[in-house]
Amino acid sequence: MDTEHTEHPEHTTAAADTEELPLPRSRRANERLHALIPGGAHTYAKGDDQYPADLAPVISHGRGAHVWDIDGNRYIEYGSGLRSVSLGHAHPRVTEAVRRELDRGSNFVRPSIVEVEAAERFLATVPTAEMVKFAKNGSDATTAAVRLARAATGRPRVAVCADHPFFSVDDWFIGTTPMSAGVPTATNELTVSFPYGDLAAAEELLTRYRDEIACLILEPVGHTGPSPGSPLRPGAGDPTPGYLADLRELAHRHGCVLVFDEMITGFRWSEAGAQGLYGVVPDLSTFGKALGNGFAVSALAGRRDLMERGGLRHSADRVFLLSTTHGAETHSLAAAMAVQTTYAEEGVTARLHALGERLAAGVREAAAGLGVGDHVIVRGRASNLVFATLDENRRPSQEYRTLFLRRLLAGGVLAPSFVVSSALTDADIEHTVEVVAQACAVYRKALDAGDPTPWLAGRPVKPVFRRRA
């Protein structure tokens, strides 16, 4: 494995299948993290329980598609910043835009001119929306959409797509997951669910709760990642022709607001998100992640008549839509504008798809060549690849995921998913495929033995959404 300023030069290449990755400083830092921060991280998906035992590197810095841990090991990184860093770390156009604003002040008692410039830029990028309001994270944006829908319709219930992994940290969604502790049952009962792609099931739900459901909220594509309680739900990809348009018609016929969660699909599917690609306009939509390339910025956008209910120019009851002290920090909005310019001028979405296609082809070829093509499976849109690790009976397995992740880490690949950034090079993809092949060779040994335990070196990784720690 490649290293920089490391005390362990023996790890400059992929380790043998019995060799350990040396992470003494990271292990000590993880203990410090757990002593001071519940869960040892500020995002559950970044927790060390998501990685093999004692193999959760603590990051020092990143540049482009590479990150370095505090032990000096360098990795090719996938799923950067939980899919937020789509241009690569410390992208020069983004960091320069941020630096310009830092010297001018970041927060004022009145709106800065950057706020209207960022709104104009966003609405030019996502022309299906008429108004936008910025926030700092996706949960605030989706919860604002739900509150707005409830206010506009006078209805209490929310219908979420059951096949999508995450919508918000707030009670209306978290209460539906295994981590529902602390959420009142009465709140949980107000959220109902429908399956993706099944129009009849959605109609049955709307009929059962006639005049009670304020909105349907979903990602506009089938599957973008693991669902709660499962390493990977089967299937991924584009909606069937007509499904989104028919769902919109169904929602409107029942007096509901249609909300697209474009946190993941925004920019990765097209600059205007999946709604821009498929030509179906929701009533409200939410964006984040790639919008800031790692800087904290999200957006709620949509129809003027709905969005204005959170404003000052109407006569109805006021909706407390979004009002955050740091919601319009100038440097984050500058980052968002730079990201949108970079995507438009450099064809980033097309590059993400090209890189993902090459990676998926290489991984599939390596897996098939080593006899594990039915067990190591790459799924999803090329710009948003995830992988499944299946056991001898072709069932999702956390044990085999642990084995696979351990071998990737030993080869210098940090990959909770195979979600690409545009900073990856052809050499990075080639090296990743080589490491995947080495991992697949070990995977085959474990399958032949009928037991991956000897290759785990500790407890298996765990799903994020589980009832007990």
N, C-alpha and C positions, 0 to 999 in steps of 0.2 A: 504494500500500500504506500502511496506517495506520502511523504511527510515534509513538514517545514519546521525548523528549529526544534527537532524532536530528540529525545534522549534514547529513542528506540529505533536505530537505523535498520534493525533486522526486519522491520515491518514495512519495507519499501515495496514489497510485492504481496500478492494475495497469500494469505496464510494457508498452511496445510489444514486438512479438515479436523485435526486435533489441536491446532495451535490457538492460543488465546490472544485476543487483542489487548494490549496493555493500556489500561485506563486508570491508573492509580489516582491522578489528580481529579479526574471526572468523578470517580467513586467517592472521594472525600467531599467534593463539591455537592454531590447529590445528597449526602448526609446533611450538609449545612442547609441545603434547600429545604429538605423535609423538616428540619428543626425549626425553621422560620416561616415557611409557606405551606399552607395545607395542600397536600398532594404533591409537593415538591416542584410545582410549576404553576403558572398563571392560566394555563389552558390544559384541560384534562387530556386532550389529544397529544400533548407534548410530554405527558408524564412518563417516568421511567418504567412504569408497568406496561407500557406499549412496546418495550424493547426487551431483548433477552436479559436474563439476570446478570447484573454487573457490566452490562454493555450498553449503557445509555450515555453517550458522549455529551459533555457540557460544552457549548460552543463558545469559542473565543471571538471569531470574526468570520466574515464571508466576503467573497468577491466573485461576481459573475455566478457561475453554476457550482462553485466550490465553497466549502466551509472548512474551518479548522477548529478542532477541539482544543481544550486547554492543556491536553497532553501533547499537542503538536501534530497530531494525525490529521491528514487532509482527506476530505471525502468529496466525491461527486454527489450533489444533493438533488433529490427529487421531492416534489410536493412542497417546495420551498415556502416557509412561513405559512403552512397550511393552505397552500395554493395562492397566497397573496403576492408573492414575489415572482411574477411571471416574466419580468425583464431581466432577472438576475440581480444579485446583491450589489448595492452601491452603483447603480446604473448612472453613468455620468450626466445624462440629460436631466434625470430626476434630482440627483443630489445637487446639481448646479442651480436648478430652480428653487430648491429648498434653501440653499445658502443665500440666495438673493433676498429671500423674505426674512431670514433669521436676523439680519442686521437692521431690518425695518420694524421689528416688533411683531409679536405673534398673536396678540389678543387685545382687544380694545373694548371700551364701554359702548361703542356704537359699531354697526357693521363696517367692515373695510371694503374698499373697492374691489378687492380680490374676490369677495363673496359673489358679487354680481357677475364678474368675469368668469368665475368657475361655473356658475349656474348657466350662463350663456354657452360656455364650451360644452358642458354636459348635455344640454338640451339639443345642441347641434349634433352631438354624437349619438344621442338616443332620441331621434325625432318623433318617436311614437308617444313621448311624454310631453305634457304642456307646462308642468311646474315641477320643481325639485326642491328638496330640503336635505341638507347634509347633516350627518351625525358622525360618530366615531367608531361604531361597531354595527355589525349586521343585526344583532338582536334588537337594538333600539329601533332600527328601521322597520323590521318586520312587526314588532309590537305596535309601533305607531300605525302601521297599515291596518292591523287588526282593530285597534281602537277607533280609527277613522271609519272603518267599515261598520262597526257596531253603532257609532254615532249616526252615520248616514242612513242606516236601515232600521235602527231602533230594535235590533235583534241581539240576543245574547250569545248564541252558539257560533263556534268556529269549526270549519271542516278542513282538516289537514290531509295531505296525501300521505298514506301510510307507508309508501315505498321509498320515501325520501328521508335521509338520515337525521337532519337537524334543521330547526327553524329559529329557535330562540332560547336564551337562558331563562326567559320569564315563565311564570307559572302556567300560562295557558298552553305552553308546549311541553315544558319539562315534566309537568304532571302526567304526561302520557308515556313517559319512559320508565325504565326500571329504577331510575334515580329520582323518584317522586317524593322522597322524604321531605316533609316541611310544606308540602302543597296540600291545601284543604281538598277533601273529596268533592265538595260542592264546586270547586274550581275545575277539577278534573272532568267532571260530568258535563261541563260546557264545551269541551272539545271532542269532536267526533272525527271519524276518518273515512277515507274512500281510497280504493286502489287506483294506481295509475293506469291509464289506457282503457279502463272499463267504464264506458259512458252509462251503461245500464245501471251499474252499481252506484254511480254518482247520482243518477236520477232517483233511484230507490231511496237513497239517503235523504235527498232534498224533499222527497214526498213524505217520508216518515217523519221528518222534522219540519213540516211545512210552516213557512213564515217564522221560523226560529233561527235559521242559519244566516249569519251576516255576510260571510265570505267563504270562498274556496281559496286556499293557499297551497301552492305547489311549485316545485321546480318545473320548468316547461319541458323537460326531457325525462326519459324513463328512469335512469339511475345514474347518479354522479359519484357514488361512493358507498362504503359499507353502511348498512342500516342498523338501527339499534338492536343489540342482542345477537347480531349475526355478523361474521367476518365479511360476508359479501352476499347481497341478494342476487339471485340469478337475473341475467339480462341487463343490457345497457344500450343506450343509443337513441336515435331519433324517434319522435312520436310517429304513430301511424298517420298516414295522410288524412287530414280532416279532423283529427281528434281534438286539437286545441281549439279550432274554430267552433266545433260542435260543443265543446265544454263551455266556451264563452257564451254561446247562444243559450245553453241550458241554464247557466248561472243567471243570466239576465232574465230569462223567462220566469225564474223563481225569485227574482228580486234580490239576487246576491251580487256582491262585489267579487270580481275575479282578480286575484293577486298572484303575480309571478315572482318567485324568489330567484333572482338572477345573481346571487352572490358568487356562485361557481361558474355559471354559464356566461355571465357578463364578460365580454372581451375574449374569452376562450372560444366561444362559439362564433361570435362576430363582434365587431366593435360595439354594435347596438344590442348585444346579447342574443339569446335564442329568439326573442320576439322579433328582432331584426332579421334573423335568418329565416324564420318560418312565416313571417308576415302576419302574425296574429297579435293584436294589440290588447293587452290587459287593461283593466281599470287602474290598477296600481302595480308598481314593481319596485323591487329593492335591489340595490347593487352594493358591492364592497370588494373585499379581497383584492383582485387585480387592479382595482381602481386607483389604489395608492402605491402599488409596488412596495408594500411593507409599511408605509406610513398609514396612520389611523384615520381613515375616512370611509364613510359609507353614504348611501343616498336612498331616499324614498322619493319616487317620481310617479307621476300619473296625471289623470284627468284634472283639469282646472277646477271643475265644479266640486270635486271631492277634496282636492288639496286646499282649496280656499277655505274650507270649513275649519282648518287649523290656522287661518289668518285673521285679518282685521276688517276685511271688506265684504261682510255679509251680515245678515240680520238674524241668522239662526243661533242656537246655543253654541258657544265656543268649544272647540276641541283642543285639549292640551296635546298637541301633536308631537313636536320635538322641540325641546328647549334645553340645551346643554351649554354649560360654561365654555367648554372647549370644542363645541361642535363645528366652529368655523375658524379654527387655528389657520393662520395664513399659510404657514409652510406646508401643511397637509393638503390644503386646496391647491397650492402651487404644484405639489407633487402630482395630484390628480390631473391637472391640466397638462403637465409634461408627459404623463403616461399616455393620455389620449392623443397628444401630438405624435408621440413616438409610434404608437400603434398605427396611426393613419399614414405616417410618412415612411415607415420602414416595413410595412406589411407583416406585422408581428403575428397576427392570428394565423396567417398562412404558414409562417415559419414554425409556429407551435405544432400545427398539424403535420408538417413535413417531418419534423424531428420525432414526433410521436409515432408516426407510421414506420419510420426506420427502426425505432426502438422496439415497437411491438413485433415487427417482422423478425428482428434478431432474437428476441426472447423466445418467441414461439419456435423458431428454428432450433435454438439451443435446447429447449425443453424436449422437443420431439426427438432430436438426435440422441439424447441421453435417456430416452424411454420414459419421460415423465410429462409428456405433452398433455395427458389427460388429468394431470394433477397440479401443475403450475400453469395457471390460465390467466391470460391478460384480457381485460375487457374494458369497454368504454370508448368514447370518442378519442381520436388520436391525441387531441390536446388535453385530455383529462383521463389518462389511463390508470386503472387500478388493477390489482392482481388478486387471484384467489389461490389458496394453498389447500389442496384436498388430500385426504388420507387414502388408505388402501381401498376403502369402499366409496371413494369419490365424494366424501362429505367434507364440508369446511372444517379445517383443523387448526386450532391455535398452536398445537404442538409442532405441526409441520411449518406453520408460519414462523415460529421461533427458530427452527432449524434454518430456514431460508434466510431470515433476517441476520442471523449470526454469521452465515457465510458471506452475505453481502457486505456486512460491516468489516469483516476480515479482509475483504478485497478492496476496501476504500469506497464503498457505495452506501450512502445513507438514503434509504428508500422505503419509507412507510407506504408509499405508493410509487407509481411510475409517472406521476404528473410532471411534465417537462416545463422548463423555462427556456426562453429564447436565447439565453446565454450559453446553453450547451453547444459543444462543438462536435464535429464528426468523431474526433478522437475520444471524446467523453462517451459517446454512444458505443463506440467499438469496445472501449474498456469495460463499460457496463455489461455488454453482452458476454464478454469473456468471463467476467466474474459470475454472471448468472449461470453460465455453463458449468463453472466449478461448483456452484451451489447445487445445480441439478445433479451433478455426479454424486454428491453426498446424499441428496434427496433420494436418488435411486437405491443407494445402499440401505437407507432407512426403510424404504418400501419393501425391499427384498427381505429385510430382517423382520418386517411386520411390526416394528416398534421404533419410533424416533427418539425415545428417551436417552439412549447413550450419546446422542449428538446435541442434547439440549444444554447440558452443564448447568442445570438449575430449573427453576419454575418456568412454565410457559408464559408468553405474553397474554394479556387479558383484554377483553373488549372494553371500550370506554364506558358504555352504558351497562351497568350491572348493579344489583341491589346492594351487595356487600363488598367492602374493600378487599 
